[in-house]
């Protein structure tokens, strides 16, 4: 019996931590949904989509970046297409579809979407500071959590682009272990960004171990232990008859 109570206490603590994580996720998702719905209402009004509503929630009530458009009965197909394009152009919005099933690819345009200034902003943040981890661990150093928050704010204007997160190590230790650790650290940063409102479907994390040391540094130099970000402009999806809002 003396071992049961500590085990119960540990289990209760674990449940509490998981519950808190879900609460934080729900809060972040609700804030993002409210922001996108507000932007969508303004965009719909601006293009004459009277009566159209954009819903950023799934059937179960969870937040989604892929809104469903409804209402606007009586609008012709030209206006419907204009409404869908206006909503799809909002930063952070994924594919748009009407409640009757017709869909539109995310931000279909004639030219690729640039990564704007986000890459420069992130590079500036990391020029004099480094995202650090506890030794031989993928757990973020407490002092680096604020820096990750700053990175998230710098990336937010570029939602919709692909954001690559690459973990690096120095050459100390066996390379299989370096690769595993660099991957785990990149994934930890990805999770931290998601917790700060960056949609997971636009993030790509990978680890390369010690294969790409900083130019001019000895591969064994601890300064090679780093996280790098690349904001990648994505090619637009070319609409097909199925992708473009059409007859009901």
C-alpha positions in Angstrom: 0.0 0.0 0.0 2.9 2.4 0.6 3.7 2.4 -3.1 0.1 2.9 -4.3 -0.5 6.4 -3.0 2.7 7.9 -4.7 1.7 6.2 -7.9 -1.8 7.7 -7.7 -0.4 11.1 -7.0 1.9 10.9 -10.0 -1.0 9.7 -12.2 -3.2 12.6 -10.9 -0.4 15.1 -11.7 0.0 13.7 -15.2 -3.8 14.0 -15.8 -3.7 17.6 -14.6 -0.8 18.4 -16.9 -2.6 16.9 -19.9 -5.9 18.7 -19.0 -4.0 22.0 -18.8 -2.4 21.4 -22.2 -5.9 20.8 -23.7 -7.2 23.9 -22.1 -4.3 25.9 -23.5 -4.8 24.4 -27.0 -8.6 25.2 -26.9 -7.9 28.8 -25.8 -5.3 29.3 -28.6 -7.6 27.7 -31.2 -10.5 29.9 -30.1 -8.4 33.0 -30.3 -7.2 32.1 -33.8 -10.8 31.2 -35.0 -12.1 34.5 -33.7 -9.4 36.4 -35.4 -9.9 34.7 -38.7 -13.7 35.0 -38.5 -13.4 38.7 -37.9 -11.1 39.1 -40.9 -13.4 36.9 -43.0 -16.5 39.0 -42.2 -14.7 42.2 -43.3 -13.4 40.5 -46.5 -16.9 39.1 -47.3 -18.5 42.5 -46.8 -15.9 44.2 -49.0 -16.7 42.0 -52.0 -20.5 42.2 -51.7 -21.1 38.7 -50.1 -24.2 39.8 -48.2 -25.5 37.0 -45.9 -22.4 34.8 -46.3 -20.8 33.4 -43.1 -17.4 31.7 -42.8 -17.2 29.1 -40.1 -13.7 28.1 -38.8 -14.9 25.1 -36.7 -15.2 21.4 -37.5 -18.3 19.5 -36.8 -16.9 18.6 -33.4 -16.3 22.2 -32.5 -12.5 22.2 -33.0 -10.7 25.1 -34.7 -9.7 24.6 -38.4 -8.0 26.9 -40.9 -10.2 25.5 -43.6 -13.5 27.4 -43.3 -16.9 26.4 -44.6 -18.9 29.2 -46.3 -22.7 29.2 -45.9 -25.6 31.6 -46.6 -25.8 34.2 -49.3 -28.7 32.5 -51.0 -29.5 34.3 -54.2 -25.9 35.3 -54.9 -24.7 34.4 -58.4 -21.7 32.2 -59.1 -19.5 35.1 -59.9 -20.1 36.7 -56.5 -19.7 33.3 -54.8 -16.3 32.8 -56.4 -15.3 36.4 -55.5 -16.3 35.7 -51.8 -14.3 32.5 -51.7 -11.2 34.1 -53.2 -11.4 37.0 -50.7 -11.6 34.6 -47.7 -8.8 32.4 -49.1 -6.5 35.4 -49.4 -6.6 36.1 -45.6 -3.2 35.2 -44.0 -3.5 31.9 -42.1 -6.5 30.6 -44.1 -6.3 27.2 -45.8 -8.6 25.7 -48.4 -12.1 27.2 -48.6 -15.3 25.3 -49.4 -19.0 26.1 -49.5 -21.3 24.1 -47.4 -22.8 22.6 -50.6 -19.4 21.0 -51.3 -17.8 23.2 -53.9 -14.2 24.2 -52.9 -11.4 26.5 -53.7 -7.7 26.0 -53.4 -5.9 28.0 -50.8 -5.1 31.5 -52.1 -5.2 30.7 -55.8 -3.4 33.6 -57.6 -1.4 34.1 -60.7 2.0 34.5 -59.0 3.8 32.7 -56.2 3.3 34.1 -52.7 6.5 35.7 -51.3 7.6 35.0 -47.7 7.4 38.8 -47.1 9.8 40.0 -44.5 9.4 37.1 -42.0 12.7 35.4 -42.9 14.7 38.6 -42.3 12.8 39.3 -39.0 13.6 35.8 -37.7 17.2 35.9 -38.8 17.5 39.2 -36.9 16.2 37.7 -33.7 18.6 34.8 -33.9 21.6 36.8 -35.0 22.7 37.5 -31.4 20.6 34.9 -29.5 20.3 31.2 -29.8 17.4 28.8 -28.9 19.0 26.6 -26.3 18.1 23.3 -24.7 19.0 21.5 -21.5 22.2 19.5 -22.0 21.8 16.3 -24.1 18.0 17.0 -24.0 15.2 18.3 -26.3 13.7 20.3 -23.4 13.8 24.0 -24.1 15.9 26.1 -21.7 13.6 28.3 -19.8 15.4 31.4 -21.0 14.7 30.4 -24.6 11.0 30.1 -24.3 10.6 33.9 -24.6 12.8 33.9 -27.7 10.5 31.2 -29.2 7.6 33.5 -28.5 9.3 36.3 -30.4 10.0 34.0 -33.3 6.3 33.0 -33.4 5.3 36.7 -33.5 7.7 37.3 -36.4 6.4 34.3 -38.3 2.7 35.2 -37.9 2.5 37.6 -40.9 3.7 34.7 -43.1 1.0 32.1 -42.2 0.2 30.2 -45.3 3.8 29.7 -46.3 5.8 26.6 -45.3 8.1 27.2 -42.3 11.0 24.7 -42.2 12.6 24.1 -38.8 16.0 22.5 -38.9 17.9 21.2 -35.9 21.7 21.1 -35.9 24.3 19.7 -33.4 28.1 19.8 -33.2 30.1 16.7 -34.2 30.7 15.5 -30.6 29.2 12.1 -30.0 28.1 9.4 -32.5 26.2 10.8 -35.5 23.1 8.6 -35.2 22.6 10.1 -31.8 23.3 13.6 -33.1 20.6 13.2 -35.8 18.1 11.8 -33.3 18.7 14.7 -30.9 18.6 17.4 -33.6 15.3 16.0 -34.8 13.8 15.9 -31.3 14.9 19.5 -30.7 13.4 20.7 -34.0 10.1 18.9 -33.0 10.2 20.6 -29.6 10.4 24.0 -31.3 7.6 23.1 -33.6 5.4 22.1 -30.7 6.3 25.4 -28.9 5.3 27.4 -32.0 2.0 25.5 -32.3 1.3 26.3 -28.6 1.8 30.0 -29.5 -0.7 29.9 -32.3 1.3 28.9 -35.4 -0.7 26.3 -37.3 1.0 22.9 -37.4 0.1 22.2 -41.0 2.5 24.9 -42.2 5.4 23.6 -40.1 8.1 21.1 -41.2 10.7 20.0 -38.7 13.8 18.0 -39.4 17.2 17.3 -37.9 20.5 17.0 -39.8 22.9 16.2 -36.9 26.3 17.7 -37.4 26.2 17.5 -41.2 25.9 21.2 -41.8 28.2 23.1 -39.4 28.3 26.9 -39.4 30.6 28.1 -42.1 34.1 28.9 -40.7 33.5 27.0 -37.4 35.2 23.8 -36.3 32.5 21.0 -36.5 33.1 20.3 -32.8 32.4 23.9 -31.8 29.3 24.0 -29.5 28.0 27.1 -31.5 27.0 24.5 -34.2 24.1 23.5 -31.8 21.4 25.6 -33.2 17.9 25.8 -34.7 17.4 27.4 -38.1 14.1 28.6 -39.7 13.4 28.9 -43.4 10.2 30.7 -44.6 9.5 29.1 -48.0 7.2 30.8 -50.5 4.8 28.1 -51.8 3.7 27.8 -55.4 -0.1 28.5 -55.8 -2.4 25.6 -56.5 -3.8 26.0 -60.0 -7.6 25.7 -59.7 -9.3 23.0 -61.6 -13.1 22.8 -62.3 -13.3 20.9 -59.1 -11.3 23.4 -57.1 -13.1 26.5 -58.2 -16.4 27.5 -56.6 -19.1 26.5 -59.1 -22.8 25.7 -59.4 -24.5 24.4 -56.3 
